[in-house]
Amino acid sequence: MQKNVISEDHLVRYLELTRRALETIRIAVPARSFGRKLAEDFLLMAKSYYEDALNFKTQSDLVNSFACVNYAHGWLDCGARLGLFDVGEDDQLFTLYE
C-alpha cells in the first residue's frame, strides 16, 4: 500500500467502521440535561460528516471522503470518552478512556 494514496478499499473499511459505530452508540446522558444537548450535537456532527463522506465517495473524491469519515469518527470517539455516549466496552469501534 502506498502511503500517499487513499485506496477505495481503505476508504470502504473506514466507512464501514464508522457505520457500525453509528449503529452502536446510545446517548447516555439524561434527556433534560445540558449533556444531552451536547450529545445530540456531537451525534448530528458525526452523522453529517458521515453523509458528506458518502457523498464525496459517490463523486469519486476519495480524499475528501476519507477526511470526512475521520472527522465523523472523531466526533463519536470524543463523545464516548466524555461519557455522552454509551458504547459498552467496545474498544474495537471506539477509543475508550480506560
Residue pairs with C-beta under 8 A, 6 or more apart in sequence:
1 7
1 10
6 62
6 63
6 66
7 62
8 62
10 66
11 57
11 62
11 65
11 66
11 69
14 66
14 69
14 70
14 73
15 50
15 53
15 54
15 57
15 65
15 69
17 73
17 93
18 46
18 50
18 53
18 69
18 72
18 73
18 76
19 50
20 93
21 73
21 76
21 87
21 93
21 94
22 46
22 47
22 50
22 72
22 76
24 87
24 88
24 90
24 93
25 43
25 76
25 79
25 80
25 85
25 86
25 87
26 85
26 86
26 87
27 36
27 39
27 40
27 43
27 84
27 85
27 86
28 39
28 83
28 84
28 85
28 86
29 35
29 36
29 38
29 39
29 83
29 84
30 36
35 83
35 84
38 79
38 82
38 84
39 79
39 84
39 85
42 75
42 76
42 78
42 79
42 84
42 85
43 75
43 79
43 85
45 71
45 72
45 75
46 72
46 73
46 75
46 76
46 79
47 72
48 72
49 68
49 69
49 71
49 72
49 75
50 68
50 69
50 72
52 64
52 65
52 68
53 65
53 66
53 68
53 69
53 72
54 65
56 62
56 64
56 65
56 68
57 65
76 85
76 94
77 94
77 95
79 85
80 87
80 94
80 95
80 96
81 95
81 96
81 97
87 93
87 94
87 96
89 96
90 96
